[in-house]
């Protein structure tokens, strides 16, 4: 297969033929697809390959998952959900909310040494992120 040329950007995308073969061979309940996302904080503007997502949805009959969903513009998220994404991972946004809250509390109370007072505000901050994502993706309609 040395004669096959693949653009560098496409090398990290889910191949629809391979996805169908993988699902058939493993009988997985859902599949995380690579359509242009990455974990962590984006250094540039994320660019989802929604045409590839549409193609994957047309050949797969299981729920599709999007890893690296933090920082993706809401219009892209809504379109991805409309096409077929059913699980959307946003750990980085949760971690940022938690860390920013810890920084704010410690700035307000620099002598604080017991971490227990951090739990309630950090959980509240993370809940707000989760609520916004539920509303964005219209989970629960």
C-alpha positions, -999 to +999 in steps of 0.1 A: +000+000+000+030+023-004+014+038-035-015+052-015-013+090-008-031+105+021-031+142+030-016+148+065-048+163+077-068+133+066-045+108+082-061+114+116-097+113+105-120+083+108-121+063+076-158+053+069-149+019+054-126+011+084-153+023+108-179-001+093-154-029+095-145-021+131-181-019+142-189-052+126-158-069+141-163-056+176-200-051+180-194-018+200-223+001+213-211+035+201-181+049+183-159+079+189-151+094+155-122+116+145-135+145+125-111+172+134-112+176+172-084+172+197-082+170+234-071+201+254-073+238+246-072+246+209-044+268+197-063+279+167-099+277+155-113+241+155-126+229+122-149+199+122-152+179+091-190+178+091-191+162+056-171+133+070-194+131+100-224+130+076-208+102+057-200+082+089-236+086+101-249+074+068-229+041+070-231+034+108-262+025+128-247+031+162-245+064+183-215+085+175-192+102+201-172+134+198-140+135+219-122+169+223-154+188+223-142+217+245-139+250+228-158+241+196-180+269+185-217+264+194-228+265+157-205+235+150-216+216+180-253+221+171-246+209+135-227+179+148-255+169+171-280+175+142-260+151+120-256+124+146-233+130+175-249+115+206-222+119+232-200+150+235-169+151+257-159+184+273-135+176+301-112+205+293-140+230+298-148+213+331-112+214+342-108+251+333-140+260+353-127+241+383-092+255+381-104+291+376-127+287+406-099+274+428-077+304+417-105+329+425-112+314+460-075+313+468-071+349+457-099+359+480-086+337+508-048+333+504-044+318+538-067+289+530-049+256+535-078+232+538-091+221+504-126+212+516-140+248+512-130+245+475-154+216+468-187+234+468-177+263+445-158+241+421-187+217+418-210+246+412-188+260+384-186+226+368-224+221+370-228+254+351-207+241+323-226+208+322-260+227+322-249+249+293-238+219+273-271+201+280-290+232+268-267+236+238-271+200+227-308+199+237-303+167+256-336+158+273-354+181+248 
